[in-house]
Amino acid sequence: MSEVLIKPESLKPGDTIGILSPAGVVRDEHLWDTTTSYFESKGYKVKIAQHAGDKKDYLAGRDEDRANDINTFFKDDSIKAIICSRGGYGSHRILDKIDYELIKENPKIFYGYSDITALHAAINKFSGVITFHGPLALSDFGNKNNDEYTINTFFEIVEGKIQPPYTFNNPCNYECLYPGQVKGKLAGGNLAVLVSLLGTKYFPDLKDKILLLEDIGEPLYKIDRMLMQLKLAGIFEQVKGILFADFTGICKNNGKQTKADVKNLIKELLSEYKIPAGYGFPASHEKIKATLPLGVEYEFNADKNSLSIIDKYIK
């Protein structure tokens, strides 16, 4: 297991972006063409993984093939960045089939969110390579109405135009849950995926980290259960602060539930810790998404709705 964080090289027009599907099946096949055309219009070449369009029930093909696409793309010197096509489910199934030493020896930009949280955790931990929590290739670049904030932040980050210290703009509705200012490396992502890694060797070391959490389509009692699992596992005692993105599409259960209910739940569960915490950062399943390098140093000011990257994240 590597303790050294390796910075990938930045992108420049003319480079090749590789797109693969490590998790859920892609059902909107027209998005391949629109996404490819979009990146080509920005001056990039695109390479689609051999099995990116495979289908096996809810998975994008066989586990062995999805893992092999990751290993192949990291080994391919012509590919400078890898963006996952979509989330869904399936990343857990290939964690033990990935060549982490290969990734360490061939570091490159790796992008995604949601189910890709499992891959971020594993690659950060066992390869020591910085990865990027941000938009998915088909979900966020394949539509006609791409979000300007998402697109601009993506290209500014991958092309190395954002130099630390840099404070991310937050166009979303934000609420400070517990005040405070901390510095630490950013880790985490999707709550359900992160919780499902507890008890495995792939769960990240969260000591002194700033924890990022978001989720989609969960009823309040399940959010409660997952946050309680983190609490009982001692995670809230380890982290320096928690940055909550949105909990999108909260399912109703025995009545109406709102984001206010989620915030109140979080406040209750964190009440004994008083670590800096805020809700409403653009890093969720909502349309607006910041690109956040994982494994590098940030400063989080919960009072002022301020998240600043203070460490170099790219070559």
C-alpha positions, 0 to 999 in steps of 0.5 A, spaced: 500 500 500 502 506 497 503 512 502 505 517 496 500 521 492 502 521 485 500 527 481 497 525 474 499 529 468 494 535 465 491 534 459 492 539 453 488 539 446 490 533 442 490 528 447 486 522 448 481 521 453 479 514 454 471 512 456 470 506 460 464 503 464 466 499 470 459 499 473 452 500 470 450 498 463 449 504 458 442 503 456 442 510 452 446 508 446 446 515 443 450 518 448 456 515 446 456 519 439 454 525 443 459 525 448 465 523 443 462 529 439 463 534 444 470 532 447 472 532 439 469 539 439 474 541 444 480 538 441 480 532 444 481 525 441 476 519 444 477 512 445 472 507 447 474 501 451 472 494 448 467 492 453 464 499 455 458 498 451 457 491 454 450 488 457 449 483 463 443 485 466 444 491 470 452 491 469 456 493 463 458 486 462 462 481 465 466 483 471 473 480 468 472 485 462 470 491 466 476 490 470 481 488 464 478 495 461 481 499 466 488 495 466 488 496 459 487 503 459 492 505 464 497 501 461 495 504 454 500 510 453 496 514 448 490 515 453 492 521 458 485 521 462 480 516 463 473 518 465 467 513 467 461 513 462 456 512 468 455 510 475 450 505 477 453 499 480 458 494 479 465 497 481 465 493 488 465 487 484 472 488 480 476 491 486 480 485 487 481 484 479 485 491 478 492 491 477 494 497 482 501 497 481 500 498 474 496 504 476 502 506 480 507 506 474 502 509 469 498 514 473 493 518 469 487 522 470 481 518 473 474 521 473 467 519 476 462 519 482 457 515 485 458 508 484 465 510 482 467 512 489 469 505 490 474 505 485 477 512 488 478 509 495 481 503 492 486 507 487 488 512 492 489 507 497 493 501 493 496 506 488 497 512 491 494 516 485 490 522 486 483 521 482 478 526 481 471 526 484 467 529 478 462 529 472 461 522 468 462 522 461 455 520 458 451 523 464 454 530 464 457 531 457 452 527 453 447 532 453 445 538 449 444 542 455 451 541 459 451 545 465 456 551 464 459 550 471 460 543 471 464 544 464 468 550 466 470 547 472 472 540 469 476 543 464 480 548 468 482 542 473 484 537 468 488 542 464 491 544 470 489 552 469 487 552 477 493 553 481 492 552 489 490 556 493 484 556 489 477 557 492 471 553 489 465 557 487 459 554 490 452 556 486 448 552 490 444 553 497 449 552 502 448 551 510 453 551 515 451 545 520 457 546 525 462 552 524 469 551 524 475 551 519 480 545 518 485 543 513 486 536 511 486 531 505 479 530 501 476 523 501 469 520 500 464 521 495 457 517 495 455 515 502 452 508 500 458 506 496 463 508 502 459 504 507 459 498 503 466 498 503 466 498 511 470 492 514 474 491 507 481 492 506 478 497 500 475 502 506 479 508 506 483 511 512 479 517 514 484 519 520 484 527 519 481 527 513 475 532 510 470 527 508 465 528 502 458 525 502 452 525 498 447 520 495 441 519 491 434 516 492 434 514 499 429 515 504 431 518 510 431 512 515 436 509 510 440 515 510 440 515 518 442 507 518 448 509 513 450 515 517 449 511 524 454 505 521 459 511 520 458 513 527 458 506 530 465 505 526 468 511 529 469 515 523 466 521 526 471 521 531 477 520 526 475 526 521 476 533 521 470 535 518 464 533 513 462 536 507 455 534 505 453 535 498 446 534 496 442 528 498 438 528 491 431 525 490 430 523 497 424 518 497 418 519 501 416 514 507 410 514 511 409 522 509 413 527 506 421 528 507 425 534 505 432 536 505 431 540 512 429 533 515 436 530 512 440 536 515 436 535 522 438 528 522 445 530 520 446 535 526 443 530 531 448 525 529 454 530 529 452 533 535 457 530 540 463 531 535 462 539 533 466 538 528 466 543 522 460 541 517 456 544 512 450 541 507 450 543 500 456 543 496 456 542 488 458 535 488 452 530 488 447 527 483 444 534 481 446 537 475 451 542 478 458 539 479 465 541 481 471 537 480 474 535 486 481 532 486 481 526 492 487 525 496 490 532 496 490 538 501 484 542 502 482 548 507 474 547 509 471 553 512 464 551 514 462 558 517 463 561 510 461 556 505 468 556 503 472 550 500 479 551 498 484 546 494 491 548 497 495 543 495 498 541 488 494 536 484 497 535 477 503 535 474 
